[in-house]
Amino acid sequence: MKTHIESKTTIHLSDQEMEKIYRIRQCLYWEMDFISRCRERKYVLCSYGDGLNDPEVSTDYQELYEKMEKSYRMTLNHIFHTEEEQENTYLSGYSARAVIHGDWMEWSITELELPNLPCQAK
């Protein structure tokens, strides 16, 4: 069986052979997509103020971090803090807290661990 084909070589394949190649490629692409989806990480952004706000879910950590940071900065816009409130107010990689006049507003990004899917077995 010849595995190397010279460039500019014309190959004549039957419709049946072309269909078989198409199906094989389609199956490979589907498998590659399935495997990459199994490895996706999910992130959840929750915020707590007067109560739990609706969480946001994404596969993009940076997107959720930017939302958390924007909300944090908007909350603290034009706010005067006491020294104690400043000590308890922070923004970090996976969480933030704003203390304003004794009230606490918190944000948290959680990374979800997906169950062991068939593509992750072994």
N, C-alpha and C positions, 0 to 999 in steps of 0.2 A: 504494500500500500504506500503510495507516494504521499508524503505529508507536506512537502514544500512545493509551492506553485510559483513559477517564475512570474515576475511582474508583467503586465500587459498580456496575460494569458486569458483567453476566453474559455469559460467553463459553461457547458450546456447541461442544465439540470432539468429534469422533468418536473411537472407541476406537483407530483407526489413528493419528490425529493425536496422541493422548495417548501412545501407545506410542513414536512417533517422538520426541516431546519427552523422554520418559523415557530413551530410548537416548542422545540427545544429551547430556543432563545426566550420565548415567552415564559416558560417554566423557570429558567435561570433568573430572569429579571424578577419574577414573582418571589422566588426563594430569597434573593438578595434583599428585596424590599421587606419581606417578612422578618428576616434576621435583623435588619437595621431597626425595625420597629420594636422588636423584642428588647433591644438594648437601649431604647429611649428612656431617658429619665424624666420623671414628672415632678414639677415643683408647684407648691400651693402657697399663695400669699394670703394670709389672714390678718385682719386688723381688729383690734378691740378698743372700744371707747366706752360709750354708754352700754354697749352690747356687742355681740359678735356680728361683724359686717359680712356680706357675701364674700366667700373666698374666690380667688382667681386661680385658675389652673393653666399651666403652660409647660411646654418642653424647653422653653428658653429661660434660663435662670436670669440672664442679663435684663430681659424685658421686665420681669417681675421686680428685680432689684431697682430698676429705674422708676417703676411705679411707686414702690415703697419710698424711695428717696424723695421723689417729687411730693408725695403726700406728707411726708415728714417735714420737709422744708416749708411747704405751704402752711402746715399747722403751726409752725414756729415763727412765721412771718410777722414782724412787728410785735413780738411778745417780749415782755420784760420778765426775766427770771430772778428768783431769789437764789442765793448761793446753793442752798440745798436742792432746789429744783434743777439747777445746772448740773450738779453732781449726779443726779439720777436720769438725766436726759442724754441719749446717745444714739448713734447710727453705726451699725456694724454690718458685716457681710450677710448675715441671715436674720437680723432682727434690729428693731429700733424702738426707742421709747421717748415720748415727749411728756414732760410733767409741766402742767400749766395751772397755776393757782390751786395746786393740790390735786387736780384731776390728772389721771394717767391715760395716755393713748399709746397703744402698743401695736407693733407690726411684727409679723413672723413669717419667714419663708421656710417651708419644710420640703425636704427632698423625699419623694416617695420611692420605696423599694418595690419593684414589680415582682409578682410571683414568679416562680421558676417555670417559665414557658418551655414548650418542647424544644425550641431552637437553642435554649440555654442549657439543656441537659447535657451531661457528660463532662 
